[in-house]
Amino acid sequence: MVKIYTSPTCAICFALKEFLKANKIEFEEIDLSQNKKAREEIIKKSSKMELPIIEIDDKIVVGFDKEAICKLLNIKEQRTKNNKQ
């Protein structure tokens, strides 16, 4: 299960969502600007207050760290919307 914690004004969050969609990765998006309980829980889990935060099978990645995300999701090619292969 992939969960991403975002806010509507976060450009990096948008880029992460596009990357996941381009690689056909299903995810659940949690908008922290609208969900105080989720915000408190993810801050406890990650000890961070920056976005995006990605939770992949109980592992936390803070920021759009393509290398770490690809490793956890076994993505061999780092596709983007502009670089479809």
C-alpha positions in Angstrom: 0.0 0.0 0.0 1.3 3.4 -1.0 0.1 6.5 0.8 1.2 10.0 0.0 0.7 12.9 2.4 0.3 16.2 0.5 -1.2 19.6 0.4 -2.9 21.3 -2.6 -0.3 24.1 -2.8 2.7 21.7 -2.9 4.3 21.7 -6.3 6.6 18.8 -5.4 3.5 16.8 -4.3 2.0 17.3 -7.7 5.3 16.1 -9.4 5.3 13.0 -7.1 1.7 12.2 -8.1 2.5 12.5 -11.8 5.6 10.3 -11.3 3.5 7.6 -9.6 0.8 7.8 -12.2 3.3 7.5 -15.1 4.7 4.4 -13.4 1.2 3.0 -12.9 1.6 3.0 -9.1 -1.7 3.1 -7.3 -1.7 5.3 -4.2 -4.0 6.8 -1.6 -3.6 10.6 -1.2 -4.1 12.2 2.2 -4.5 16.0 2.1 -2.9 17.2 5.3 -4.5 20.6 5.0 -7.9 19.0 5.5 -7.0 16.2 7.9 -5.6 17.3 11.3 -5.5 13.8 12.7 -3.5 12.4 9.8 -1.2 15.4 10.0 -0.5 14.6 13.7 0.0 10.9 13.0 2.5 11.4 10.1 4.5 13.9 12.0 4.9 11.3 14.8 5.9 8.7 12.3 8.3 10.8 10.3 9.5 13.4 12.8 9.2 15.9 9.9 6.9 18.7 8.8 7.8 18.9 5.1 5.9 17.5 2.2 5.4 15.2 0.4 5.7 12.3 2.7 5.4 8.8 1.2 4.5 5.7 3.2 5.3 2.5 1.4 4.6 -0.7 3.3 5.2 1.1 6.6 8.4 2.7 5.4 8.6 6.5 5.3 10.2 8.6 2.6 10.3 12.4 3.2 10.4 14.5 0.1 10.3 13.4 -3.6 13.4 11.1 -3.3 13.1 9.2 -6.6 15.9 6.8 -5.9 14.4 5.7 -2.5 10.9 5.5 -3.9 12.0 3.5 -7.0 13.9 1.1 -4.7 10.9 0.5 -2.4 8.5 0.1 -5.3 10.9 -1.9 -7.5 10.7 0.6 -10.3 13.5 0.0 -12.7 12.9 2.9 -15.1 12.3 6.4 -13.6 9.6 7.5 -16.0 8.0 10.9 -15.9 5.0 12.2 -17.9 7.4 13.9 -20.4 9.6 10.8 -20.7 7.2 7.9 -21.4 8.9 4.7 -22.5 
